[in-house]
Every structure is written in C-alpha cells, then in structure tokens.
Amino acid sequence: MTALRMAAVAAEFGRDLEEDFQTAERLIKEAREEGVRLLALPEACLGGYLLSLDDDTELDGGPPALALDGPEIRRLAALAGEMTVVAGYCEAGADGRRYNSVVCVTGDGVLGNHRKVHQPLSEDASYASGDRFHAFDTPAGRIGMMICYDKAFPESARALALDGAQLGVCVSAWPGSRTNVAASLEEDRWKRRFDLFDRARALENQIVWLSANQSGTFGSLRFVGSAKVVDPGGEILADTGVTAGIAVAELNVVQALDTARRSMGHLRDRRPETYDLSPGAVSA
C-alpha cells in the first residue's frame, strides 16, 4: 500500500444545514487540492451540535434529524467523490429515535455508520445511545469510528483495533472547561484531556488516529479545535491548534503499523484471560 494523505478538520458548524453543506464543500475542495484521500469532518457538522450540556439543553428543537439513506447523506457522498469522507450528523433512526451519529462515505455511497455510545452530562435527553463499535473496509484502509466522549473509554478504541481497524477516526464537538475557565484555550484543561486521549488511544492500540473537532462557539459552548493526525507511536503528525483549520499528514499506514508492532505488539501481547472486567470481579 502506498502512502495515504489524510486530514482532520477543525471548523465551525451551526443549525443552518445549507450553510453547513457550503462549509463542508469548501473543506472537501481544499483537501482535494492538497491530495487528501481521507478527510474527517467534526461531530454534528450537518446541523450543528447542542446549545449546551445542561438540563435545559434544547431551546431551539435541536439539530435536524437526517435519514442514513436520505438526500442529505447522498449529497455528502456526491461531494466526497473519489475521497473517503467522515462526517457527524443527527440520525433519524428507523425506530423513531434520534442518534448522534457519524457516517463514512465515498461517491459510491455509505461505507459505515456509528451511533455514539457514551453520552456526557445531559446529552441523553436529546439522543438515544448506540450499542456497538465495529470496523469496516474503505479505499483508505480499514476504519473504526467513534464520537467525542467515546474516546474517553479505552474499551471503545480497543474494540475497533481488535476488529482490525488500521485507522481510528474520532469526530468531536469537544468544548473547553465550563469551570475554572482558562483565559486561553491553549491552557484549557479540557483541551489537555482531548489531546491526551487522542495520543493515548493511538499509542495503546498502535493505530493511526484522526481527530476532528468543532471550533468557535455555539450556544454556551466554546470548542477547543485541536484537530490532529497521530501516528501509531502516539506522536502528533499534524495539528490545527485551537483555531479552525485542516491538519494534513501523509503516512504509509500498513508500514507504520508493522513498524510500531514489530517488537512490542500491544494487541499481540494482550492477556485477556486476566482481564475480568465484570462488576465485583476485583477483590481486595
């Protein structure tokens, strides 16, 4: 496999779906001009995220719910063309519930879809929860997707890696801290956590990691940006910082994984028979 040029986006998206598509089209065009073959857009980039994470979250009715097989996702696929594009949206489930979801498309259509499993604070008042993590094949390689708070749980990324994911793609609407607010987002403690999770999930699973995030503000939330590409050793190859931008990196993914796992293979050297994670399993 030849080197893969990939990118993760930090950008601002809101409720106006047409404006969001215009922003997505501009970003896809910019990435295409740079030779990018895999592009990650943020969580909720089609229709915006929640106005806050408090109990009175949805004063505006929330983001528009889109069907996975509907015209909006087909429009995104048409914009993607030969590229593999990952983007977050509010999914209208066939069960009548709304899900915070992320879809992976090319011009040929939908390749994969993930519903956010872990919901912070009052997010469960607006969305139902997903119930699985899985990897799938794409022209860019085998990908596993997750959304924002999912990455705070090591089991999420590990499940994807064990399913053969070469690339982990996490899309987020990760805000700065709501308490002890830092004057600069660069010094924000939630930004530090965001960065630590990105590097740890890549390193512990020895996979390539793309992290996209919202930037700017929406409602009461101020997002930390910090989109990045991380190699299987946990080293950041490209980073937007706290401002909007596109983090672009090029890597031979297969070679990078082989090199990282050659001597100390974290997946190979696991001892699953010792990991009883059931409640009450750990004794004093």
SULFENSUL-V820996 format. One record per backbone hydrogen bond with DSSP energy under -0.5 kcal/mol. CO is the residue of the C=O (numbers start at 1). NH is the residue of the N-H. Records with the same first field share a line. If there is no record, write none. Layout:
CO->NH + NH
//
This chain:
3->5
4->6 + 251
5->37 + 38
6->249
7->40
8->247
9->213
10->245
11->215
14->47
15->17
16->20
17->21
18->22
19->23
20->24
21->25
22->26
23->27
24->28
25->29
26->30
27->31
28->32
29->33
30->34
31->34 + 36
32->35
37->84
38->7
39->41 + 86
40->9
42->45 + 88
44->48
45->47
46->90
51->220
53->122
54->57
57->59
64->66 + 90
66->92
67->70
70->74
71->75
72->76
73->77
74->78
75->79
76->80
77->81
80->83
81->107
83->85
84->39
85->105
86->41
87->103
88->46
89->91 + 101
90->66
91->93 + 99
93->96
97->93
98->128
99->91 + 101
100->116
101->89
102->114
103->87
104->111 + 112
105->85
106->109
109->106
112->104
114->102
116->130
117->119
118->120
120->123
122->125
123->126 + 127
128->100
134->145
136->143
138->141
141->138 + 143
142->166 + 167
143->136
144->169
146->171
147->150
148->151
149->152
150->153
152->154
153->156 + 157
154->158
155->159
156->160
157->161
158->162
159->163
160->165
161->164
166->208
167->144 + 169
168->170 + 210
169->146 + 171
170->212
171->148
172->43 + 214
173->175
174->224
184->187
185->188
188->192
189->193
190->194
191->195
192->196
193->197
194->198
195->199
196->200
197->201
198->202
199->203
200->204
201->205
202->206 + 207
208->168
209->230
210->170
211->228
212->172
213->11
214->225
216->223
218->221
221->218 + 223
222->176
227->240
228->211
229->237 + 238
230->209
231->234
235->231 + 237
238->229
240->243
241->226
245->10
246->248
247->8
249->6
251->4 + 253
252->256
253->257
254->258
255->259
256->260
257->261
258->262
259->262
263->265
264->266
265->269
267->270
271->274
272->275
274->276
275->277
278->281
281->283
//
